[in-house]
Amino acid sequence: MIDSVLLSIHLPKCAGTSFKNSLVSAYGKTCYLDYGNLVTNKSERARSVRLKKKRELLNMVLNGNFEYDIVHGHFYATKYLDVVERPKWVTVLRNPLELVPSYYNFLSSSNSNGPLFKVARESSSLDEFASHPWFCNIMSKQIYPLHLKDFYLVSTLDSYEEFCDAFGQVSGQTFNPDHKVNISSKPSHSLTRNQKDIIENNNSLDLKLYSDLVSKGGILFRDSK
């Protein structure tokens, strides 16, 4: 097993691309970008891809080729639970009432042929997209079985600047946060009451997760000292 490493979970539409740019700049070759796990996608093909990538990770570790200080990407927390002995989990959360419409707008406006994009484009409306099982409780599913108390550093998107300041202390690196990429300061949709009800009803776990963090000030930083 790997003794200890920073594990940064990039949740969809939560400034993960901006954070990735900053990490690559700060860490260089010691930053391992773990993408291509097809998170959110629950198809059999996606499960097969994730199993293959898990085997590749295990082989990298067993062969002594895992020489990284931080991992960042779209992956499920479960991928690293039996790989890193003392993980330092990091992520940014977003209000589901903002995340779901933002994700729908991003996916549906793209020409990509991926399954997620296809589902979004074939959805007749945000209402239908928000009711699809792949896009319900996105954050809770990706970080499972972690709780807020398990994170070394976690914040809301609204506290992103504070998050970046705290990460400078976590990493010990000179850390200059990039501007938020692909994140609009204004909602891309003006939600109707019905749309709010649909999102709230289908994202009860994510709403509680987000609300719990907001109640704690919007950011939690567990200093190791």
Buried (B, 14 or more C-beta within 10 A) or exposed (E): EBEEBBBBBBBBBBBBBBBBBBBBBBBEEEBBBBBEBBBBBEEEEBEEBBEEBBEEBEEBBEEEEBEBBBBBBBBBBBBBEEBBEEBBBBBBBBBBBBBBBBBBBBBBEEEEEEBBBEBBBEBEEBBBBBBBEBBBBBBBBBBEEBEEEEBBBBBBBBBBEBBBBBBBEBBEBEBEBBEBEEBEEEEBBEBEEEBEEBBBEBBEBBBEBBEEBBEEEBBBBEEEE
